Amino acid sequence: MKVDSIAAWVNDCLIFDPTAKTPVGNKRDEGDTLYRSYCGHCDDNGSQRKSNKGFSPDLVEILTSVLGWKVERKSTNTAKVIAGVRLRVPGEDDNIATPEIFLAEKIGSDGSRDGSSDGSSDGSSDGSSDGSELLQDKACDGSDGSSLHFGGNKNEGVVGKGCEESQKPHG
């Protein structure tokens, strides 16, 4: 798994939401789309953007293979969408942990996969949690205090940096 601009953007700007269907888009200035947000995030952070052709497959790979989120690329009559994710809304979604925090808790400081050092599980009685549960009760102050770094974002520790701006037109 390459740590790249898509991973940094996922960490800062996406939220797992099994009810969401978010348009992918294929232009950097096209409406409220994943690709527009991604391009704006790259511009705001000085990161190299991927082409729109490679964006969607790479995004789905990160979301499914690395994070274990159940997402799916779909085509509707009007757009191509990714079902299962939505853009983070700064100020409204600050209490939802970033993937970086989720992964740090899942791995845990002692190396256990579920983040617990006492052998306890993640709350699923059968141990089958896939990590795609909503993390609505997680507090997030912008810094997770761990050494795990998911994104390579030069604004590490600033939750949502560039996301609000990423949803405005970029020229």
N, C-alpha and C positions, 0 to 999 in steps of 0.2 A: 504494500500500500504506500503510495507516494504521499508525502505531506506536501500539499500544494495550495494554490489559491482557492480551489473549490473547498478543500477541507477547512481552511480558515473561515471562509464565508459560511459554510454549514454551521460551524461553531458559533459564529456571531449572529447569524441571521435566520436560521431555520428552527422550527419546532415540529416535533412529531405530533400529528393530529390525525387520527384514523378517519375522521369525517371530512377532512379537507380534500379538495381537488384544485390544485394550483396550476395555472397556465405556465408552461415552460417559456414560450416566446422564442424568437430567433433573432431579434434585433436589440441592440443595447439601449434603445430609447422607446421600446414598445410596451406601453401600458404598465400595469402592475403585474409583472411576470417574474419568474425565478431568474431568467437570464438577465433581465434589466437590473434587478437587485444585485446580482453577482457582478455585473460589469461596473456598477456604481461603487460597490465595495472594493473592487480591485483598483479603481481610479482613486478612491479616497485613501487607500493604504499603499499605493505605489506598487501593487502586485501585477504580475504579467497575467493577462486574461487568456483563457482558453477560447478556442473558436466555438461557435454555437453548435457545430457538428459534433464535437467531442464532449460538450458540456453535459448533456442529458445522460449518456451512458456512464460517464465518470461519476456523476452525481448519484445515480442509482447504485453504482458499485459501492461507493462510500457508505451510503445510507443502509444498504442491506448487508454488505460483507463486514464492514467495520463496526457499525452501530447496532446491527441486528434489527433495524426498523423494518416493518412490513410495509413497503411502498411498492407502487407499480406504475409504470408508464402506460398511459392510455391515450387514445385518440377519441375525441368527441366530434360532433358535426362542425364545431366552431374552432376547436383548438386542440393542441396536444397538451396533456396535463400530467402531473405526477400526483397520484392519489396517496394520501397519508402524511403529507407535510404541508406546512404553510409558513409564510414569512412571519418572523417575530415582529411584534409591534412594540417599539420602545415606549416605556412608561406603563404599558398594560401587561406585558409578559415578563417583566423583570423578576417575578417570583418563580419562573420556570427555569430550572437549571439548564445550563448549556451542555452540549455533548461532552465537552472537556471535563466538566465536573462529574457528569454521569459516569464516564469511563474511569476517572480517578476513583470514584466510589466503588465501581464494579471490580476494579483490579485490587484496590485496597493497598494500604501501606505495607502489609505483610505478604503481598503477592497472591492472596486468595482471590478467586474470580468474582465473588459476590461482594467484596468490600468489607466483610466481617472477619475480624481476627479471632472470634470466639467459636467459629464453626457454624454459627447460625445461618439460616438461609436468607434469601431476599424477600421473604414473605409468601412465596408460593408454596403451598403444602407439598407439591410433588417435585419441586426443584426444576420445573420446566420453564421458568421465566425466560423470555427471549430478550429482555431489556427494552422493550418498546412501550412500557407503561408510561403514561403521562406523569410528569413530575411536578404536579401543581403545588404541592406543599413544600417544595424546596425553596429555601431563601437563597438569594443570590445578591451579594454585595459588589459584584464585579471582580472579585479576586477569590480564587479557590484555594490558595495556599499550598497547592501541590506542585511538584516538579514536572508532572506529566503535561506535555504541550501538544495539543491536537492540531493546531493550525499553522504555525509559522507566521502568524499575524504580528506585524511589528508593534501593534497596539495591544499586546498581550495583557490580559487582566481587565480590559475594558469591555464589558459585555455590551454587545450591540453596536460597537464602534463602526460607523459607516453605514449602518442599516437604515437609519432614518433618512440620511442623505441619499442612500442608494435608491430610494423610491421616488426621488425627484429626477426630472430630465437631466441628462448629462450630454454635453455637446462636444 
